């Protein structure tokens, strides 16, 4: 019922705005949907930053970056290390399973499943549940992504309250102006890898169409490290109404991946290909649908609306680790979580006065996320028999946000104040409680209200140079397990409040010459009341607000285009993040003064991009400093079961290339981890996840 009410409210809002705009006096048709006139000097796009305003979102006064993937050779599956090569500070904790993505930024939280980075596709959230289970299990195929947009500063209050930044994948879609084009790609590579991407675009009258299908599979160097991924897309764009563009998009995705098991430090050193969980699997099935509405109401105002629906099934089968000749475990845990989210986003933009832009809007969603867990005696079976049920939960979240932001210009000075109101409700019930627990079943209904403020500022020193600053409030709501942990007695104090943070950034960016651009900033994040799990006794855990941390440092990006002979282009880039973190207070006094986990002192990337006569090539180097994987800064375990306290520093080189044989045929190839660095960047309490060794691929593209 809540989902239906959300849909009705959004449909009504869109209908009212559309009728009001049709009643207005007719305007000359614009070539672009959003044509907000802003007078005054505009700084050049130094460092490939986002424009001041785009689709009802103000980016002035915020630190932003853009990666144009169309300027790079073809990426397979996508390799996030290469995809994010020009984005300073975005740390990838690498795992071979293609449906699990682990990213964090500036030491904000465990990168596990990217819970502290908000991922979006065409401004639609990709998390399984935005708050209760903010994890990443899906990403569009690299061949369909046109560019990556990166917004810092507590999500800039543009997308939500998240403490971390936003990564928005902008994908290729249909257009009524598109010419008919059919593309097919096929590639083979290491570990029996096969990849194919197929796309068709065409238009008829005022309607554009697009369809794509991609599939990837590989065995992996270890037994039970295989994966099989398929996804498809259908989209249309209708532009038959004056100054209106309507779109419909449908993505379907399915993955099935093995988990070979994590290792102790001694096991990784002796045999990184050791298999400890030969039967564990993770399966993801997802459907993502959206309807979009863009209208230029008049020369000074526009409307952008979106309704989206995300349905995901996350299924895992996991048993304990063992190494023959030891006996395998006697049972496996079959865990299924379903996510059904219906949401909306509506934004109005108005250019007013001489140099000002107002944006206002609302967004929200309703999510239903039931979970069941069974204990099965057959280690290879996915059966969920009623007799094997361990627990069952119903989890519903309802979220609404209202926001206003205004870009004021006073000559060369700009100010961007923002305010955002959030209301979030959890309604969760334990339908079946674990029989091993003595406490009563939980029935929880809780509502949180938050008011957030932000302020951006800019000072244009010239047409090509600018000083910018941003201060943003943010918060992180509780996850489902923080409030209704299904496997714990939940001792008395288990009732954490939301975590909060203040983000500060001061930077300078400049397009020094046509060839040389740079962006440098200093930042600080004060993270308050982090939620963590602590062990109360040998059998019981609880989730508490454990303490505060401070994150500060410097971020730098440089880009230089060498002046070679006509038709030959060589661009060098370098970027780095130098990070200083400290736990400033904690319920565990021994942690105070420690470094925050997963916060390397430095993360540096540099490389070359070359283009000439149909040939494009990219060479990149990633250098990551050592880091602790837990806040205690101590090892875990003893003897041969020890997991070392630090993740050692490492350096990885990647090389890709593409050559256009003709207008129809192209060849591409790549070598990931060119120098075969033996490293890892992901550690959990049960061990080390080996990072991919050197792999290579070769493929071709045919287009009509």
C-alpha positions as CSV (number, residue, x, y, z in Angstrom):
1,X,0.0,0.0,0.0
2,X,2.9,2.4,0.8
3,X,4.4,1.7,-2.6
4,X,1.1,2.5,-4.3
5,X,0.8,5.8,-2.4
6,X,4.3,6.8,-3.5
7,X,3.5,6.1,-7.1
8,X,0.2,8.0,-7.0
9,X,1.9,11.1,-5.4
10,X,4.6,11.2,-8.1
11,X,2.2,10.7,-11.0
12,X,0.0,13.5,-9.7
13,X,3.0,15.9,-9.2
14,X,4.2,15.2,-12.8
15,X,0.7,15.7,-14.2
16,X,0.1,19.0,-12.5
17,X,3.5,20.4,-13.6
18,X,2.9,19.3,-17.1
19,X,-0.5,20.9,-17.3
20,X,0.8,24.1,-15.9
21,X,3.6,24.3,-18.4
22,X,1.2,23.6,-21.4
23,X,-0.9,26.5,-20.3
24,X,2.0,28.9,-20.4
25,X,2.7,31.0,-23.5
26,X,4.5,29.1,-26.2
27,X,8.3,29.5,-26.4
28,X,10.7,28.9,-29.2
29,X,11.8,25.3,-29.3
30,X,15.3,24.8,-27.8
31,X,17.9,22.4,-29.1
32,X,18.4,21.1,-25.6
33,X,15.8,20.3,-23.0
34,X,17.5,22.2,-20.2
35,X,18.3,25.7,-21.3
36,X,18.7,27.8,-18.2
37,X,20.3,31.2,-19.1
38,X,23.0,32.2,-16.6
39,X,24.9,35.4,-17.3
40,X,28.4,36.1,-16.1
41,X,31.8,34.6,-16.7
42,X,32.0,30.9,-16.9
43,X,35.2,29.0,-16.0
44,X,36.6,26.6,-18.5
45,X,36.0,22.9,-17.6
46,X,39.4,22.5,-15.9
47,X,40.0,18.9,-14.8
48,X,36.8,17.8,-16.6
49,X,34.5,19.1,-14.0
50,X,30.7,19.0,-14.2
51,X,28.8,22.2,-15.4
52,X,27.3,24.6,-12.9
53,X,23.9,23.0,-13.4
54,X,22.7,19.9,-15.1
55,X,19.2,18.2,-15.0
56,X,18.1,20.2,-12.0
57,X,21.2,19.7,-10.0
58,X,23.6,22.5,-9.1
59,X,27.3,21.5,-9.1
60,X,28.8,25.0,-8.6
61,X,30.6,25.2,-5.3
62,X,31.3,21.5,-5.2
63,X,34.3,19.4,-6.1
64,X,33.4,17.3,-9.1
65,X,35.2,15.2,-11.7
66,X,34.2,13.5,-15.0
67,X,35.7,10.5,-16.7
68,X,34.8,10.2,-20.4
69,X,35.1,6.5,-21.2
70,X,34.5,7.1,-24.9
71,X,38.1,8.5,-24.9
72,X,39.5,5.3,-23.5
73,X,40.0,1.9,-25.1
74,X,37.4,-0.8,-24.5
75,X,37.3,-2.1,-20.9
76,X,36.1,-5.6,-20.1
77,X,34.0,-6.5,-17.1
78,X,34.6,-3.3,-16.1
79,X,38.0,-3.0,-14.5
80,X,37.2,-0.4,-11.8
81,X,40.9,0.3,-11.2
82,X,41.2,1.5,-14.8
83,X,37.8,3.1,-15.0
84,X,38.5,5.2,-11.9
85,X,42.2,5.9,-12.9
86,X,41.6,9.7,-13.2
87,X,39.5,10.0,-10.0
88,X,41.8,10.9,-7.1
89,X,41.2,9.2,-3.8
90,X,38.6,6.6,-4.8
91,X,39.9,3.3,-3.4
92,X,39.0,0.0,-4.9
93,X,39.2,-3.0,-2.6
94,X,39.5,-5.7,-5.2
95,X,37.5,-9.0,-5.4
96,X,37.2,-11.3,-8.4
97,X,33.4,-11.8,-8.1
98,X,32.0,-9.5,-10.7
99,X,28.7,-8.8,-8.9
100,X,30.3,-7.5,-5.7
101,X,32.0,-4.1,-5.8
102,X,34.1,-2.8,-2.9
103,X,34.9,0.9,-2.9
104,X,35.5,3.5,-0.3
105,X,36.7,7.1,-0.1
106,X,38.9,9.1,2.3
107,X,38.8,6.2,4.8
108,X,35.1,6.4,5.3
109,X,34.1,2.9,6.5
110,X,34.9,-0.6,5.3
111,X,34.8,-0.7,1.5
112,X,32.8,-4.0,1.7
113,X,30.1,-3.8,-1.0
114,X,30.6,0.0,-1.2
115,X,28.3,0.9,1.6
116,X,29.9,4.3,2.1
117,X,29.8,5.4,-1.6
118,X,26.5,6.2,-3.2
119,X,26.4,4.6,-6.7
120,X,23.8,5.7,-9.3
121,X,23.0,4.9,-12.9
122,X,21.6,7.8,-14.8
123,X,20.7,9.4,-11.5
124,X,18.9,6.2,-10.3
125,X,20.2,4.7,-7.1
126,X,21.8,1.2,-7.5
127,X,22.0,0.2,-3.8
128,X,19.9,-2.8,-2.8
129,X,18.3,-0.5,-0.2
130,X,19.4,3.1,0.1
131,X,19.8,2.9,3.9
132,X,19.0,-0.5,5.4
133,X,21.2,-2.4,3.0
134,X,23.2,0.1,1.0
135,X,25.3,-2.5,-0.9
136,X,26.4,-2.7,-4.5
137,X,25.8,-6.0,-6.5
138,X,25.2,-4.6,-10.0
139,X,27.0,-2.3,-12.4
140,X,26.2,-1.6,-16.1
141,X,28.6,-3.2,-18.6
142,X,31.7,-1.0,-19.2
143,X,30.9,-0.8,-23.0
144,X,27.6,1.0,-22.3
145,X,28.9,3.5,-19.8
146,X,29.7,6.8,-21.6
147,X,31.1,8.7,-18.6
148,X,31.5,8.6,-14.8
149,X,30.5,11.6,-12.7
150,X,32.0,12.0,-9.3
151,X,30.6,14.4,-6.7
152,X,32.3,14.9,-3.3
153,X,31.1,16.4,0.0
154,X,28.5,14.3,1.8
155,X,26.8,13.6,-1.6
156,X,26.6,17.4,-2.0
157,X,23.0,17.2,-0.6
158,X,22.0,16.5,-4.3
159,X,21.3,12.8,-4.0
160,X,20.7,12.2,-0.3
161,X,22.3,12.3,3.1
162,X,25.2,9.9,2.6
163,X,28.4,10.8,4.3
164,X,30.5,9.5,1.3
165,X,30.5,10.8,-2.3
166,X,28.4,10.0,-5.3
167,X,29.5,8.0,-8.3
168,X,27.0,8.3,-11.2
169,X,27.3,6.1,-14.3
170,X,25.9,7.9,-17.4
171,X,25.0,5.2,-19.9
172,X,24.3,5.4,-23.6
173,X,20.6,5.6,-24.3
174,X,18.1,6.1,-27.1
175,X,17.6,9.3,-29.0
176,X,15.1,10.4,-31.7
177,X,18.0,11.9,-33.6
178,X,20.1,8.6,-33.6
179,X,21.1,7.0,-36.8
180,X,20.6,3.3,-37.1
181,X,23.7,1.5,-35.7
182,X,24.3,-2.2,-34.9
183,X,27.4,-3.2,-32.9
184,X,28.7,-6.6,-31.8
185,X,31.8,-7.3,-29.7
186,X,33.5,-10.6,-28.8
187,X,36.6,-11.2,-26.7
188,X,38.4,-14.1,-25.1
189,X,41.0,-14.0,-22.4
190,X,42.7,-15.6,-19.4
191,X,41.0,-18.2,-17.2
192,X,38.7,-19.3,-20.1
193,X,37.1,-15.8,-20.2
194,X,34.6,-15.0,-22.9
195,X,32.8,-11.7,-23.2
196,X,30.3,-10.3,-25.7
197,X,28.5,-7.0,-26.0
198,X,25.8,-6.3,-28.6
199,X,23.9,-3.1,-29.2
200,X,21.4,-1.7,-31.6
201,X,20.2,1.9,-31.9
202,X,17.6,3.3,-34.3
203,X,14.9,6.0,-34.5
204,X,11.6,6.4,-36.2
205,X,9.9,9.7,-36.3
206,X,10.0,11.3,-32.9
207,X,11.0,8.1,-31.1
208,X,14.4,6.7,-30.5
209,X,15.1,3.1,-29.5
210,X,18.0,1.2,-28.1
211,X,18.6,-2.4,-27.1
212,X,21.8,-4.1,-25.8
213,X,22.9,-7.5,-24.4
214,X,26.2,-8.4,-22.8
215,X,27.5,-11.7,-21.3
216,X,30.7,-12.5,-19.5
217,X,32.0,-15.7,-18.0
218,X,35.3,-17.1,-16.8
219,X,36.7,-19.9,-14.7
220,X,39.1,-18.1,-12.4
221,X,42.5,-19.4,-11.4
222,X,41.0,-21.2,-8.3
223,X,38.4,-23.9,-8.2
224,X,35.0,-22.4,-7.5
225,X,36.2,-18.9,-8.6
226,X,34.1,-18.9,-11.7
227,X,31.4,-16.4,-12.7
228,X,28.7,-16.1,-15.3
229,X,27.0,-12.7,-15.8
230,X,24.3,-11.7,-18.3
231,X,22.5,-8.4,-18.7
232,X,20.1,-6.8,-21.1
233,X,18.7,-3.3,-21.8
234,X,15.7,-1.8,-23.6
235,X,15.0,1.9,-23.9
236,X,13.0,4.4,-25.8
237,X,12.9,8.2,-26.0
238,X,9.9,10.1,-27.2
239,X,10.4,13.8,-28.3
240,X,7.2,14.5,-30.1
241,X,5.9,17.1,-27.7
242,X,7.2,20.6,-27.8
243,X,10.2,21.0,-25.4
244,X,9.4,17.7,-23.7
245,X,11.5,14.5,-23.7
246,X,10.0,11.3,-22.2
247,X,12.1,8.2,-21.7
248,X,11.6,4.6,-20.6
249,X,14.4,2.3,-19.6
250,X,14.6,-1.4,-18.5
251,X,17.7,-3.2,-17.3
252,X,17.8,-6.8,-16.4
253,X,20.8,-8.5,-14.8
254,X,21.8,-12.0,-13.6
255,X,25.0,-13.3,-12.1
256,X,26.2,-16.5,-10.5
257,X,29.6,-16.5,-8.9
258,X,31.7,-18.9,-6.8
259,X,33.5,-18.0,-3.6
260,X,36.8,-20.0,-3.2
261,X,37.4,-18.8,0.3
262,X,39.6,-16.3,2.2
263,X,43.1,-17.0,3.4
264,X,45.3,-16.4,6.5
265,X,48.6,-14.5,5.9
266,X,50.6,-17.7,5.9
267,X,48.2,-19.4,3.4
268,X,48.4,-16.4,1.1
269,X,52.2,-16.4,1.2
270,X,52.5,-20.2,0.6
271,X,49.7,-20.8,-1.9
272,X,47.3,-18.0,-2.9
273,X,45.3,-20.4,-5.0
274,X,44.3,-22.5,-2.0
275,X,40.5,-23.3,-2.0
276,X,38.8,-23.4,1.4
277,X,35.1,-23.0,0.4
278,X,34.6,-25.2,-2.7
279,X,30.7,-25.1,-2.5
280,X,29.9,-21.4,-1.7
281,X,28.0,-19.4,-4.2
282,X,26.5,-15.9,-4.6
283,X,23.7,-15.2,-7.0
284,X,22.1,-11.9,-8.0
285,X,19.0,-11.3,-10.1
286,X,18.0,-7.7,-10.7
287,X,15.5,-5.6,-12.7
288,X,15.8,-1.9,-12.9
289,X,13.1,0.2,-14.6
290,X,12.6,3.9,-14.9
291,X,10.4,6.5,-16.5
292,X,11.9,9.9,-17.1
293,X,10.3,13.3,-17.9
294,X,12.3,16.4,-19.0
295,X,10.6,19.7,-19.9
296,X,11.8,23.1,-20.8
297,X,9.0,25.1,-19.3
298,X,10.2,28.4,-20.7
299,X,13.5,30.1,-21.4
300,X,14.3,30.3,-17.7
301,X,12.8,27.2,-16.1
302,X,12.8,23.5,-16.5
303,X,11.4,20.3,-14.9
304,X,13.1,17.0,-14.4
305,X,11.1,14.0,-13.1
306,X,11.9,10.3,-12.7
307,X,10.1,7.3,-11.3
308,X,12.2,4.2,-10.8
309,X,11.7,0.6,-9.7
310,X,14.4,-1.7,-8.5
311,X,13.8,-5.4,-7.8
312,X,16.8,-7.5,-6.6
313,X,17.1,-11.0,-5.3
314,X,20.4,-11.7,-3.4
315,X,21.0,-15.4,-2.7
316,X,24.0,-16.9,-1.1
317,X,25.0,-20.4,-0.1
318,X,27.8,-20.5,2.4
319,X,29.4,-23.2,4.6
320,X,32.5,-23.1,6.8
321,X,36.0,-23.2,5.5
322,X,38.0,-26.4,5.4
323,X,41.1,-27.9,3.7
324,X,41.3,-31.6,2.9
325,X,42.0,-34.1,4.4
326,X,39.8,-32.4,7.0
327,X,36.1,-33.3,6.8
328,X,33.8,-30.8,5.2
329,X,31.3,-29.0,7.5
330,X,28.0,-30.7,8.2
331,X,25.7,-27.9,7.0
332,X,25.5,-24.8,4.8
333,X,23.6,-21.5,5.3
334,X,21.2,-20.6,2.6
335,X,20.4,-16.9,2.9
336,X,18.0,-15.0,0.6
337,X,17.2,-11.3,0.7
338,X,14.6,-9.7,-1.6
339,X,14.5,-6.0,-2.4
340,X,11.5,-4.3,-4.0
341,X,12.0,-0.5,-4.2
342,X,9.8,2.1,-5.8
343,X,11.1,5.6,-5.9
344,X,10.8,9.0,-7.4
345,X,12.8,12.2,-8.0
346,X,11.3,15.5,-9.1
347,X,13.3,18.7,-9.6
348,X,12.4,22.2,-10.7
349,X,15.0,24.8,-11.9
350,X,14.5,28.5,-12.4
351,X,17.0,31.1,-13.6
352,X,16.1,34.4,-11.9
353,X,17.5,37.9,-11.6
354,X,20.7,38.5,-13.3
355,X,22.9,35.6,-12.3
356,X,20.9,33.3,-10.0
357,X,19.5,29.8,-10.3
358,X,17.0,28.2,-7.9
359,X,16.4,24.5,-7.7
360,X,13.9,22.7,-5.5
361,X,12.3,19.3,-5.4
362,X,11.5,16.1,-3.6
363,X,12.6,12.5,-3.7
364,X,11.7,9.4,-1.9
365,X,11.1,5.7,-2.1
366,X,9.4,2.8,-0.4
367,X,11.3,-0.5,0.0
368,X,10.1,-3.9,1.0
369,X,13.0,-6.2,1.9
370,X,12.0,-9.6,3.3
371,X,14.8,-12.0,4.4
372,X,14.9,-15.7,5.1
373,X,17.7,-18.0,6.2
374,X,17.8,-21.8,6.1
375,X,20.4,-24.3,7.4
376,X,20.8,-27.2,4.9
377,X,22.7,-30.4,5.4
378,X,23.5,-30.7,1.6
379,X,26.5,-28.4,0.9
380,X,25.7,-28.2,-2.8
381,X,21.9,-27.7,-2.5
382,X,20.0,-24.4,-2.8
383,X,16.9,-25.9,-1.3
384,X,15.0,-23.9,1.2
385,X,12.9,-26.4,3.0
386,X,10.4,-25.3,5.7
387,X,11.9,-27.6,8.2
388,X,15.3,-26.0,7.8
389,X,14.1,-22.4,8.4
390,X,16.4,-20.6,10.8
391,X,14.7,-17.2,10.8
392,X,12.5,-14.9,8.7
393,X,12.2,-11.1,8.7
394,X,9.9,-8.5,7.1
395,X,11.7,-5.2,6.6
396,X,10.0,-2.1,5.2
397,X,11.5,1.4,4.8
398,X,9.8,4.6,3.7
399,X,11.8,7.7,2.8
400,X,10.9,11.2,1.8
401,X,13.1,14.2,1.2
402,X,12.5,17.9,0.4
403,X,15.4,20.1,-0.8
404,X,16.1,23.6,-1.9
405,X,19.4,25.0,-3.3
406,X,20.2,28.3,-4.9
407,X,23.2,29.6,-6.9
408,X,23.8,33.3,-6.2
409,X,26.3,35.2,-8.3
410,X,27.8,38.5,-7.3
411,X,30.2,39.4,-10.0
412,X,33.1,36.8,-9.7
413,X,31.8,35.4,-6.4
414,X,29.2,32.7,-6.2
415,X,27.4,31.3,-3.2
416,X,25.3,28.1,-3.1
417,X,23.3,27.5,0.1
418,X,21.4,24.3,0.4
419,X,18.9,22.8,2.8
420,X,17.5,19.3,2.8
421,X,14.8,17.7,5.1
422,X,14.7,14.0,5.5
423,X,12.1,11.6,7.0
424,X,12.9,7.9,7.2
425,X,10.7,5.2,8.7
426,X,11.7,1.6,9.5
427,X,8.9,-1.0,10.0
428,X,10.5,-4.4,10.8
429,X,9.2,-7.6,12.2
430,X,10.8,-10.9,13.1
431,X,8.2,-13.3,11.6
432,X,10.2,-16.3,12.8
433,X,12.9,-15.9,15.5
434,X,16.0,-18.0,15.6
435,X,15.3,-20.9,18.0
436,X,18.8,-20.4,19.6
437,X,17.9,-17.0,21.0
438,X,16.2,-16.5,24.4
439,X,15.0,-12.9,23.7
440,X,11.5,-12.1,22.4
441,X,10.9,-11.6,18.6
442,X,11.4,-8.0,17.6
443,X,8.6,-5.8,16.3
444,X,10.1,-2.3,15.5
445,X,8.5,0.8,14.0
446,X,10.8,3.8,14.2
447,X,10.9,7.2,12.4
448,X,13.9,9.6,12.1
449,X,13.7,13.2,11.0
450,X,16.9,15.1,9.9
451,X,17.5,18.6,8.7
452,X,20.8,19.1,6.7
453,X,22.5,22.3,5.6
454,X,25.2,22.9,3.0
455,X,27.1,25.9,1.6
456,X,29.2,26.0,-1.5
457,X,31.2,29.0,-2.7
458,X,33.4,30.0,-5.6
459,X,35.7,32.9,-6.5
460,X,36.6,33.3,-10.2
461,X,40.2,34.6,-10.4
462,X,40.0,34.6,-14.2
463,X,38.1,33.0,-17.1
464,X,40.2,29.8,-16.4
465,X,40.9,29.8,-12.7
466,X,38.7,29.4,-9.6
467,X,38.9,29.0,-5.9
468,X,36.0,26.8,-4.5
469,X,34.9,25.8,-1.1
470,X,32.1,23.5,0.3
471,X,30.7,22.7,3.7
472,X,28.1,19.9,3.9
473,X,26.3,18.1,6.7
474,X,25.5,14.5,6.3
475,X,24.3,11.4,8.2
476,X,24.2,7.7,7.8
477,X,21.0,5.9,8.9
478,X,21.1,2.5,10.6
479,X,21.3,-0.6,8.6
480,X,18.8,-3.3,9.1
481,X,21.1,-5.4,11.2
482,X,21.9,-2.4,13.4
483,X,18.3,-2.4,14.6
484,X,17.0,-6.0,14.2
485,X,20.0,-8.4,14.2
486,X,18.6,-11.9,13.6
487,X,21.5,-13.8,15.2
488,X,22.2,-11.9,18.4
489,X,20.6,-11.6,21.8
490,X,20.9,-7.9,21.4
491,X,22.1,-6.9,24.8
492,X,20.6,-3.9,26.6
493,X,22.4,-1.0,24.9
494,X,21.8,-2.2,21.3
495,X,19.9,0.7,19.9
496,X,22.3,2.9,18.0
497,X,21.4,6.4,16.7
498,X,22.3,7.7,13.3
499,X,26.0,8.5,12.5
500,X,26.7,12.1,11.4
501,X,29.5,14.0,9.7
502,X,30.7,17.4,8.6
503,X,32.5,17.6,5.3
504,X,34.9,20.6,4.6
505,X,36.7,21.2,1.3
506,X,38.8,24.1,0.0
507,X,40.3,23.9,-3.5
508,X,41.8,25.7,-6.5
509,X,41.3,24.6,-10.1
510,X,42.7,26.1,-13.3
511,X,43.0,25.5,-17.0
512,X,46.5,27.0,-17.0
513,X,47.0,26.6,-20.8
514,X,45.1,24.7,-23.5
515,X,47.3,21.8,-22.7
516,X,47.6,21.9,-18.9
517,X,44.9,21.7,-16.2
518,X,45.0,20.9,-12.5
519,X,42.8,20.7,-9.4
520,X,44.1,20.7,-5.9
521,X,42.1,20.7,-2.6
522,X,42.5,20.2,1.1
523,X,39.7,18.5,3.0
524,X,38.5,17.4,6.4
525,X,35.7,15.1,7.5
526,X,34.6,14.9,11.2
527,X,32.7,11.5,11.5
528,X,30.6,11.3,14.6
529,X,29.0,8.3,16.3
530,X,30.1,5.6,14.0
531,X,28.0,2.4,14.3
532,X,30.1,-0.8,14.9
533,X,29.5,-4.3,16.1
534,X,31.2,-5.2,19.4
535,X,31.5,-8.6,21.1
536,X,29.7,-8.4,24.5
537,X,30.6,-12.0,25.5
538,X,31.5,-15.3,23.9
539,X,28.0,-15.7,22.3
540,X,26.5,-12.2,22.1
541,X,27.2,-9.1,20.0
542,X,25.6,-5.7,19.9
543,X,25.6,-2.7,17.5
544,X,26.6,0.6,19.2
545,X,27.7,4.1,18.4
546,X,31.4,3.3,19.0
547,X,33.0,6.7,18.6
548,X,34.4,9.5,16.4
549,X,37.1,9.8,13.7
550,X,38.9,12.5,11.9
551,X,39.8,12.3,8.2
552,X,41.9,15.0,6.5
553,X,44.3,15.4,3.7
554,X,45.2,16.8,0.3
555,X,43.9,15.7,-3.1
556,X,45.5,16.6,-6.4
557,X,44.9,15.9,-10.1
558,X,47.0,17.0,-13.1
559,X,46.5,16.6,-16.8
560,X,48.8,17.7,-19.7
561,X,48.2,17.3,-23.4
562,X,51.4,17.2,-25.3
563,X,51.6,19.1,-28.6
564,X,52.6,16.4,-31.1
565,X,52.3,16.3,-34.8
566,X,48.8,16.6,-36.3
567,X,46.7,13.5,-35.8
568,X,48.8,12.3,-32.9
569,X,47.6,13.1,-29.4
570,X,49.3,12.2,-26.1
571,X,47.8,13.1,-22.7
572,X,49.6,12.5,-19.4
573,X,47.6,12.4,-16.2
574,X,48.5,12.1,-12.5
575,X,46.4,12.3,-9.4
576,X,46.9,11.5,-5.8
577,X,45.3,11.6,-2.4
578,X,47.3,11.9,0.8
579,X,45.2,11.0,3.8
580,X,45.7,11.4,7.6
581,X,43.1,9.7,9.8
582,X,42.7,9.2,13.5
583,X,40.1,7.7,15.9
584,X,39.5,10.6,18.2
585,X,37.1,9.0,20.7
586,X,35.8,5.4,21.3
587,X,33.9,3.3,23.7
588,X,37.1,1.2,23.5
589,X,39.8,3.4,25.0
590,X,42.6,1.4,23.3
591,X,41.4,2.5,19.9
592,X,41.8,6.3,20.5
593,X,44.7,7.6,18.5
594,X,44.7,4.7,16.0
595,X,44.5,5.0,12.3
596,X,41.1,4.3,10.7
597,X,40.9,1.0,8.9
598,X,41.1,0.9,5.0
599,X,42.6,4.4,4.9
600,X,46.0,4.2,3.0
601,X,48.3,7.1,3.6
602,X,48.5,7.7,-0.1
603,X,46.7,6.6,-3.3
604,X,48.4,7.7,-6.5
605,X,47.5,7.0,-10.1
606,X,49.3,8.2,-13.2
607,X,49.4,7.2,-16.8
608,X,49.3,8.1,-20.5
609,X,46.5,8.1,-23.1
610,X,47.5,8.1,-26.8
611,X,45.3,8.5,-29.9
612,X,46.5,8.5,-33.5
613,X,45.1,7.4,-36.9
614,X,42.5,4.9,-35.4
615,X,44.8,3.7,-32.6
616,X,44.0,4.5,-28.9
617,X,46.1,3.2,-26.0
618,X,46.1,3.7,-22.3
619,X,48.9,2.9,-19.8
620,X,48.1,3.4,-16.1
621,X,50.0,2.9,-12.8
622,X,48.2,2.6,-9.4
623,X,50.2,2.9,-6.2
624,X,48.5,2.3,-2.8
625,X,50.2,2.8,0.5
626,X,49.9,0.2,3.3
627,X,46.8,0.3,5.5
628,X,45.2,-1.4,8.5
629,X,42.1,-3.5,7.9
630,X,40.6,-3.1,11.3
631,X,40.5,-0.1,13.7
632,X,42.5,-2.0,16.4
633,X,45.5,-1.8,14.1
634,X,46.3,-5.3,15.4
635,X,46.6,-8.7,13.8
636,X,43.8,-11.3,14.2
637,X,44.4,-14.8,15.3
638,X,47.5,-16.6,16.4
639,X,50.1,-18.9,14.8
640,X,49.3,-20.1,11.3
641,X,45.8,-18.7,11.6
642,X,47.1,-15.1,11.9
643,X,45.8,-12.4,9.6
644,X,48.5,-9.6,9.7
645,X,47.5,-6.2,10.9
646,X,48.5,-4.3,7.8
647,X,47.6,-4.7,4.1
648,X,51.0,-4.1,2.4
649,X,51.5,-1.4,-0.1
650,X,51.3,-2.4,-3.8
651,X,51.7,-1.1,-7.3
652,X,49.7,-2.3,-10.3
653,X,50.2,-1.5,-14.0
654,X,47.4,-1.8,-16.6
655,X,47.7,-1.6,-20.4
656,X,44.8,-1.4,-23.0
657,X,44.7,-0.7,-26.7
658,X,42.3,-0.4,-29.5
659,X,42.8,-0.2,-33.3
660,X,40.2,0.8,-35.9
661,X,40.8,-1.3,-39.0
662,X,38.0,0.3,-40.9
663,X,34.7,2.0,-40.3
664,X,33.2,-1.4,-39.5
665,X,36.0,-3.4,-37.9
666,X,38.1,-2.7,-34.7
667,X,40.4,-4.8,-32.6
668,X,41.1,-4.3,-28.9
669,X,43.2,-5.9,-26.3
670,X,44.3,-5.4,-22.7
671,X,46.6,-6.7,-20.0
672,X,45.5,-6.2,-16.4
673,X,48.2,-6.2,-13.8
674,X,50.9,-6.2,-16.4
675,X,53.8,-6.8,-14.1
676,X,51.9,-9.6,-12.2
677,X,52.0,-8.0,-8.8
678,X,51.2,-10.5,-6.0
679,X,49.0,-8.5,-3.7
680,X,45.6,-8.1,-1.9
681,X,43.5,-5.1,-0.9
682,X,40.5,-6.8,0.7
683,X,40.5,-8.4,4.1
684,X,37.5,-9.6,6.2
685,X,37.5,-11.1,9.6
686,X,37.7,-14.6,8.0
687,X,40.7,-13.8,5.9
688,X,42.4,-12.3,2.9
689,X,40.8,-12.1,-0.6
690,X,43.6,-12.5,-3.2
691,X,43.5,-9.8,-5.8
692,X,43.6,-10.8,-9.5
693,X,46.9,-11.8,-11.0
694,X,48.0,-10.9,-14.5
695,X,45.2,-11.5,-17.0
696,X,44.9,-10.6,-20.7
697,X,42.1,-10.4,-23.3
698,X,41.8,-9.9,-27.0
699,X,38.6,-9.0,-29.0
700,X,37.0,-7.5,-32.0
701,X,34.1,-5.1,-32.8
702,X,32.0,-5.1,-35.9
703,X,29.5,-2.3,-36.5
704,X,27.1,-1.3,-39.2
